[in-house]
Every structure is written in C-alpha cells, then in structure tokens.
Amino acid sequence: MSDLTQLTLESALGGMAAGDFTSEEITIAHIDACMEAADLNAFITNTFELAIDQAKASDARRAKGAVGKLEGAPLGVKDLFCTEGVKTTAASQILGDFKPPYESSVTTNMKADGMVMLGKLNLDEFAMGSSNETSSYGNVVNPWKKNEELVPGGSSGGSAAAVAADICLGATATDTGGSIRQPASFTGTVGIKPTYGRCSRFGIVAFASSLDQAGPIAKTVKDSAILLDSMAGYDPKDSTSLNVDNGDWIASCEKSIKGMRIGIPKEYTVDGMPAEIQSLWDQGVEWMKDAGAEIVPVSLPHTKYALPAYYIVAPAEASSNLARYDGMRYGARVDGENLNDTYERTRAAGFGPEVQRRIMIGTYVLSAGYYDAYYLRAQKVRTRIAEDFKNAWESCDALLTPTCPSAPFAIGRKVNDPITMYLNDIFTVTANLAGLPGISVPAALDKNGLPLGLQIIGKALDEDTVFAAAGALEKAANFTAKPEKWWT
C-alpha cells in the first residue's frame, strides 16, 4: 500500500469508498506521521486513542452503508474550537486544563459527517499573531526550511504546518485578519475564509467577534470546498449565523471562468513589496486571461486605512471578550490578597505579552475621551472599505491580489517588532472588515524555494465564484512542490 499520508482529502475519501483501505488504516498512518513530525510542534494536544476509536466506528458505519461527507478522514482541529471533554487552551496559560463540557458547532457538524480528530493544533495565543510565535506552548516550525527554521504564519500556523507536512488530511482554522490565508500562503497550502456568518462562531474561543470566522486549510482547492461544505451551516446558537444554504462549492471548483470579470485593485501595489510578489501577481493576471477571464482595473481607495482601522477594532473587541478570563469560574487562578489582586495576578500570569499589548490598546481606544477619536472613527473607515468593495462589484465579479507581502521569514526575526509583524496582514484584513470570502492558493516558489500564494476575494455569499476562480488559478499554477521531510 502506498503512503496514505500523501493523499488529498478527495482521494482519501474515494479510496475508502472503493475499499482500497479503511479509516483505521489511514488514521494509523497519519498518527505515525504526527509522531515523526513532533519537532514541528504543530499539536498542543493529541487525541490518538480517540482517533482510532472514531476510525473504527467510521468503518463500522461504512459497512452498514452510512457515509458522511468526511467519513473516516483524519483531520486536525485548531485549539480555538471547544471540543467536549478534550483540553482546549487557545494556546494560553490562562485556560489551564480547561476541558469544555460542550462542542463547537463547527466540529459538531464535522463529527456528524464522520471526521476523525487527530488532536488540537497549535496557534498564536488567542489567535493574536501572524507568525505562531506567541503561543504559550512554543512556536510552530514551518515544514518548509531553508538553512534556518521559518515561521508557518499565524494565527493558524499549527493547522497550516500540519497540512503542509502531510500529518493530517486537512484542518480547521479561524481568520480574524488573515489567519487562514496568510499561513496557507507561507506553507504552500490552500486556505479559505468564507463570508462572515457562513460558519457558526458558537464554541470558538472569541478574539474579535465582528471579524472572526472559521474556515479550512487543505491541500487543494477542492479539498477546502469539501471541508467548508461540512463546517458551514446555519446555527441558532450564533446570532450572527446566516440562514442560507451552502452552494455547490465542490462542483464550482471545476467550473469555467470564461467571461468572468477579475478586478485588479491598484491600491494593493505597495511600496517595498518584493519584485517576486509583483511578478507573481502579474503572472496570475495572465493565467486568468488564459482561462478566459476579463481583467478589469478597480480602485479601493480606503485600503490604506484598513490596517490601522483593523488594529483598533480588533483589540477593542479583544479587550471586551477577554475580560471573562478572571480565574473565577474556570481556567488558571493565581490567588491574591483580595478579589482585585487575584484578578490582576491571574491575568498577568495567564496572558502572554502580545495578548496583554492588545488588551491595553483595546481598553485605551474604548475609554472615555478616546472612544470617538479612535474606535468610532475606525468603524466609519470600516464602512467606507465595505462601500469600496460594493462599488468594485459593479465592474467585476472577484478580485485577484497577492496573499502576503513576503515569503515565510525566520523564527525570531520580527517577533519583537509588532508594527512590522502587523504589516503581514496588509492584503488580508480588508476582507475581514467587509465580511467577504477570500481564499489563498499556492502559486509559485520564490528564489529561495519558499512558497508564495495568490488571493481571490469575492462578493458576500458568492463562494461559488471564489472557488471557480481559485480552481482555475490552481490549475494554471500547477503548484506541486512539497517541503523536504527534514523532521524525519
């Protein structure tokens, strides 16, 4: 039997359906691969025994003819999703040994569809970071390595690294300002952030509630469509959940884009962007033309304000969301002389430096005297950014942009420079501020042999067009490069 870890999710599901191998066999193969890849630090908690039990149960269901969308597929879950009875940390010390008594709606859907869960994947603490270096469980190492260890991107770095290293068939992730798409670009994987409200936020540890959205990281565009089709759906437990049907996303991946209008926003050409990124973007335009698309120049004039607006709105919501972590009801506690002292000691010990920084920024911009000057103004900018996209849709169906302004960089290189780190989100935050779907597709290697991605941004609830454009881009790029397995 060939190496089962090299399969895509689509081919693995097909192989199990054909009887070529069982869920138990492919699950054991991935567990072995996970143990070999321990140096990547992709997992915070493994659930290997549970996974084997789930695989056996899946094989029993298949024998009876009961087959779900993800039947028997060994997958990883970002440790921001609550999993009943399984430790959930958000990569923070403040949650301690918290084991939720309930399951997130997204993972509930996936388990109902036959998912086998290999474990909980590492991330930046509370999803705050662009390099996976803020985790209190240590940084994740990118499987792509050139002379030095590289970051996998963040916050979903564990999910991206695990998929790129072939230690799971796919993984859940979350995207607040680019935390699915940026690590996908850094690891040569596919990552989609769907329209805000497509996936329920119930049971996902909150960072910034008006921006957070769950989505998958996968090996191919079609694999990401298969995963999203299971993850998405209306949930009455989430007041922002959209009561709309999923599209035929899997079929859309193979649709022709002949006649589709692809917008190229001039504001995404930024000073200091490496020539390789611009060259790849130009190549992407040619690929779209060759596939029959019409290229349309568009303007998103408020793009330059997106990053500062995001880094006001997101910390403000974070400071509010993270107020619940006080050591009283669950999680870690450091006792003090009185109640306030206990709060202070618990939060000082439980939150890492980046989380503390964002709480401080958020509390400041929400404080009396500064609310109007910062938070209210940022929300007005957010409205303008959404209007920019609305205007652009009058002349195009989707946008093509770079995903990131760079290839993956060395661990430790930018972690002490938060402004430089925040600039990694420059091409991705606009989709979150406007609530739009965006996907990163691996498109080329840079001069050092490291992956680079291109991004498709679409209209709200038009994931079908996004998947069609991404499928065409994937086909044209024909990205087949894989990292060398130095960790074995």
BELNOR-V952410 format. One record per helix or strand of 2 or more residues. SS is the DSSP state (H for helix, E for strand). FROM is the first residue (numbers start at 1). TO is the last residue. If there is no record, write none. Layout:
SS:FROM:TO, SS:FROM:TO
//
This chain:
H:4:6, H:9:18, H:23:36, H:38:40, E:43:46, H:48:63, E:74:78, E:86:87, H:93:95, H:105:112, E:116:121, H:125:127, H:157:164, E:170:175, H:181:187, E:190:193, E:213:218, H:221:231, H:249:252, E:261:265, H:266:268, H:275:290, E:294:298, H:303:324, H:339:350, H:353:366, H:371:392, E:398:402, H:418:425, H:429:434, E:438:445, E:451:458, H:463:477
//
